[in-house]
Amino acid sequence: MAAAGSSKNVIAKYLPVYGILLLIAAMEFFVAFRITNIQALLPMLLGLAICSGALALLYFMHLVDERRSLFLSLIPATIFVLIMMNMIWSDSYRLLHMKPFAH
């Protein structure tokens, strides 16, 4: 009998998150077909994608139940990875123009 009660608790916890993710996907669909200005479209879609990714990460990968120290240790690691990716982008731009050793 205890398993049935815990099953309802899991459904009550994740069903609203699933509904919010569906709502965000519908908003992305609506925004993508209604807005023709690329400069306005890109930040909106990027913001919605970050929100849906954060919800999926927190709830479906169970990070919302973890201790705060683990969550705070992920932030510097993510920033480090993004900075290291930034070091590679200049090389890819240079190779795009077929000048491998140009400055």
BELJO-V676398 format. One record per residue. N is the residue number from 1. RES is the residue in one small letter. PHI is phi in degrees with one decimal (* if undefined). PSI is psi in radians with two decimals (none if undefined). Layout:
n = {N	N}
res = {RES	RES}
phi = {PHI	PHI}
psi = {PSI	PSI}
//
This chain:
n = {1	2	3	4	5	6	7	8	9	10	11	12	13	14	15	16	17	18	19	20	21	22	23	24	25	26	27	28	29	30	31	32	33	34	35	36	37	38	39	40	41	42	43	44	45	46	47	48	49	50	51	52	53	54	55	56	57	58	59	60	61	62	63	64	65	66	67	68	69	70	71	72	73	74	75	76	77	78	79	80	81	82	83	84	85	86	87	88	89	90	91	92	93	94	95	96	97	98	99	100	101	102	103}
res = {m	a	a	a	g	s	s	k	n	v	i	a	k	y	l	p	v	y	g	i	l	l	l	i	a	a	m	e	f	f	v	a	f	r	i	t	n	i	q	a	l	l	p	m	l	l	g	l	a	i	c	s	g	a	l	a	l	l	y	f	m	h	l	v	d	e	r	r	s	l	f	l	s	l	i	p	a	t	i	f	v	l	i	m	m	n	m	i	w	s	d	s	y	r	l	l	h	m	k	p	f	a	h}
phi = {*	-69.2	-66.7	-67.8	-66.8	-71.5	-67.2	-65.2	-65.6	-67.3	-64.9	-66.0	-82.1	-95.7	-63.9	-63.6	-65.5	-63.2	-63.7	-65.5	-64.4	-65.4	-65.2	-64.5	-63.8	-66.3	-64.0	-61.6	-62.5	-64.1	-65.5	-65.5	-94.9	-96.8	-96.5	-101.9	-79.9	-65.1	-66.2	-89.6	-71.9	-61.0	-63.3	-65.8	-67.5	-66.3	-63.9	-65.4	-67.3	-66.1	-63.2	-68.6	-65.8	-66.5	-62.8	-63.4	-65.2	-69.9	-93.9	-85.2	-103.8	60.9	-80.1	-68.7	-93.2	-78.3	-70.7	-64.5	-65.4	-67.1	-63.4	-72.4	-77.8	-75.3	-65.0	-63.6	-65.5	-65.9	-63.3	-62.1	-63.3	-64.8	-66.0	-67.6	-66.3	-65.0	-69.2	-84.1	-61.1	-65.4	-66.2	-68.5	-67.9	-66.0	-71.6	-63.5	-96.1	58.4	-124.1	-65.1	-118.3	-79.9	-103.9}
psi = {-0.53	-0.53	-0.61	-0.66	-0.67	-0.51	-0.71	-0.63	-0.67	-0.75	-0.73	-0.45	-0.73	-0.36	-0.75	-0.62	-0.71	-0.72	-0.71	-0.70	-0.67	-0.67	-0.72	-0.72	-0.68	-0.68	-0.71	-0.75	-0.80	-0.79	-0.70	-0.56	-0.27	-0.60	2.20	-0.24	2.01	-0.64	-0.48	-0.52	-0.76	-0.86	-0.61	-0.84	-0.63	-0.73	-0.75	-0.66	-0.66	-0.71	-0.80	-0.64	-0.69	-0.72	-0.79	-0.71	-0.80	-0.76	-0.75	-0.29	0.16	0.54	-0.28	-0.42	-0.08	2.92	2.69	-0.51	-0.64	-0.75	-0.71	-0.40	-0.36	-0.50	-0.88	-0.58	-0.71	-0.74	-0.70	-0.77	-0.74	-0.67	-0.71	-0.59	-0.58	-0.50	-0.48	-0.50	-0.63	-0.63	-0.71	-0.60	-0.69	-0.71	-0.39	-0.58	0.22	0.70	1.39	-0.54	0.30	2.65	none}
//
